Amino acid sequence: MTDRTDGAAGTGRHALDRALREAGVPEGYYWIEGVHEPAPTPPDFAYLRARPGGVGWETGVYERGAYEPVAAHDTEADACAHLRTLLGV
């Protein structure tokens, strides 16, 4: 997958991963496509990934072996902001 970003400093997936680690969010609580993909896969977590088809971004929760989308986003920055909200950070 191409590393798509909005070009705004501090709003991309790598910055989000840093912010979550600095906030003390446990590694198994979240999954960020191409940046933070814990192995083995935790049983449940909040996620950010490219939407199927590669247009835009999706945030949601993974529970009981299934991805449950919560929201679709046009920009990576919006998706990152929403994942922070889902995680309470």
C-alpha positions as CSV (number, residue, x, y, z in Angstrom):
1,M,0.0,0.0,0.0
2,T,1.2,3.5,-0.7
3,D,1.9,5.7,2.3
4,R,-0.7,8.3,1.7
5,T,-0.6,11.4,3.8
6,D,-2.2,14.8,3.9
7,G,1.1,16.6,4.0
8,A,0.2,18.3,7.3
9,A,2.9,17.7,10.0
10,G,1.8,15.7,12.9
11,T,-1.5,14.5,11.5
12,G,-0.4,11.3,9.8
13,R,-0.4,7.7,11.0
14,H,3.2,7.8,12.2
15,A,2.5,10.9,14.3
16,L,-0.6,9.2,15.7
17,D,1.3,6.1,16.7
18,R,3.9,8.2,18.5
19,A,1.2,10.2,20.3
20,L,-0.6,7.0,21.4
21,R,2.6,5.5,22.7
22,E,3.5,8.7,24.6
23,A,0.0,8.7,26.1
24,G,0.6,5.2,27.4
25,V,-2.1,3.5,25.3
26,P,-1.2,-0.3,25.4
27,E,0.1,-1.7,22.1
28,G,-2.7,-4.3,21.9
29,Y,-5.5,-1.7,22.0
30,Y,-5.0,-0.3,18.5
31,W,-3.9,-1.2,15.0
32,I,-2.8,1.3,12.4
33,E,-2.3,-0.1,8.9
34,G,1.3,0.0,7.8
35,V,2.5,1.5,11.0
36,H,1.4,-0.4,14.1
37,E,0.3,-4.0,13.4
38,P,0.8,-6.0,16.6
39,A,1.6,-9.7,16.2
40,P,0.1,-11.9,17.2
41,T,-3.2,-10.1,16.4
42,P,-5.0,-9.1,19.6
43,P,-8.5,-10.5,20.1
44,D,-10.1,-7.0,20.0
45,F,-8.8,-3.5,19.2
46,A,-9.6,-0.1,17.5
47,Y,-8.2,0.2,14.0
48,L,-7.4,2.6,11.2
49,R,-7.0,1.2,7.7
50,A,-7.4,2.1,4.1
51,R,-11.0,1.6,2.9
52,P,-11.6,-1.5,0.8
53,G,-10.9,-0.3,-2.8
54,G,-8.2,2.1,-1.6
55,V,-10.3,5.3,-1.6
56,G,-10.2,7.0,1.8
57,W,-9.8,5.6,5.3
58,E,-11.8,3.6,7.7
59,T,-11.8,3.5,11.5
60,G,-13.6,0.9,13.6
61,V,-13.3,-1.9,16.1
62,Y,-12.1,-5.5,15.5
63,E,-14.0,-7.9,17.7
64,R,-14.4,-11.7,17.7
65,G,-12.5,-12.0,14.4
66,A,-14.5,-9.4,12.5
67,Y,-13.8,-5.8,11.4
68,E,-16.7,-3.5,12.4
69,P,-16.4,-0.2,10.6
70,V,-17.5,2.8,12.7
71,A,-16.7,5.7,10.3
72,A,-15.3,6.4,6.8
73,H,-13.0,9.3,6.2
74,D,-11.8,11.2,3.1
75,T,-8.5,12.1,4.7
76,E,-5.8,10.4,6.7
77,A,-5.9,13.3,9.2
78,D,-9.6,12.9,9.8
79,A,-9.2,9.1,10.3
80,C,-6.3,9.7,12.8
81,A,-8.3,12.2,14.8
82,H,-11.2,9.7,15.0
83,L,-9.0,6.9,16.1
84,R,-7.7,9.1,18.9
85,T,-11.4,9.7,19.9
86,L,-12.2,6.0,19.8
87,L,-9.3,5.4,22.2
88,G,-10.1,8.3,24.5
89,V,-6.8,10.1,23.9
